[in-house]
């Protein structure tokens, strides 16, 4: 079982979002998921996360994501 809590940060660029640019700001970040080790050297993690984005030009206050991470243990 994997659980993460934290704060996200938003990097605003010069993209014109019909209002002269983005003034979005980061907020809370949370994630839950499962991880597994297999074949003695590989690992995988499936994670669902949600990030709060204040003043998002798209109008959404939360960004949701599902990610799959695969890795190899060298040591």
C-alpha positions in Angstrom: 0.0 0.0 0.0 1.3 3.5 -0.9 0.0 6.8 0.5 1.3 10.3 -0.2 0.4 13.7 1.0 2.0 17.0 0.2 1.7 20.4 -1.6 2.0 20.9 -5.3 3.6 23.8 -7.1 2.4 25.4 -10.4 4.8 27.0 -12.9 2.9 29.7 -14.8 4.1 30.3 -18.3 3.3 32.9 -20.9 0.5 30.9 -22.6 -2.5 33.1 -23.3 -5.7 31.6 -21.8 -8.0 34.2 -23.2 -7.3 36.3 -20.2 -3.7 37.3 -20.6 -1.9 34.4 -19.0 -2.3 32.0 -16.1 -2.3 32.9 -12.4 -2.9 29.4 -11.2 -1.5 28.4 -7.8 -0.7 25.0 -6.3 -2.6 23.5 -3.3 -2.9 20.1 -1.6 -1.7 16.9 -3.1 -2.8 13.4 -2.1 -2.4 9.9 -3.6 -3.1 6.3 -2.8 -2.0 3.2 -4.6 -0.4 -0.2 -4.5 3.1 -1.3 -5.2 4.7 -4.7 -5.9 8.1 -6.3 -6.4 8.4 -9.1 -8.9 11.1 -11.3 -10.5 13.5 -10.3 -7.7 14.7 -7.1 -9.4 11.6 -5.3 -10.8 9.0 -3.1 -9.0 5.7 -1.6 -10.1 3.4 1.0 -8.6 -0.2 1.9 -9.6 -1.2 5.2 -8.1 -4.4 7.4 -8.1 -3.6 11.1 -7.3 -5.6 14.3 -6.9 -4.0 17.8 -6.9 -5.7 21.0 -6.0 -5.0 23.9 -8.4 -6.3 27.3 -7.4 -7.4 29.8 -10.1 -6.9 27.2 -12.8 -7.7 28.8 -16.2 -9.4 25.6 -17.3 -12.0 26.1 -14.6 -11.2 22.8 -12.8 -10.1 23.1 -9.2 -8.8 19.5 -9.0 -6.6 17.6 -11.4 -7.0 13.8 -11.1 -4.5 11.3 -12.5 -3.8 7.5 -12.6 -0.2 6.5 -13.1 1.7 3.3 -13.6 5.4 3.3 -12.7 7.8 0.5 -13.5 11.4 0.3 -12.1 14.4 -1.9 -11.9 16.5 -2.4 -8.7 20.2 -2.1 -9.4 21.3 -3.1 -5.9 
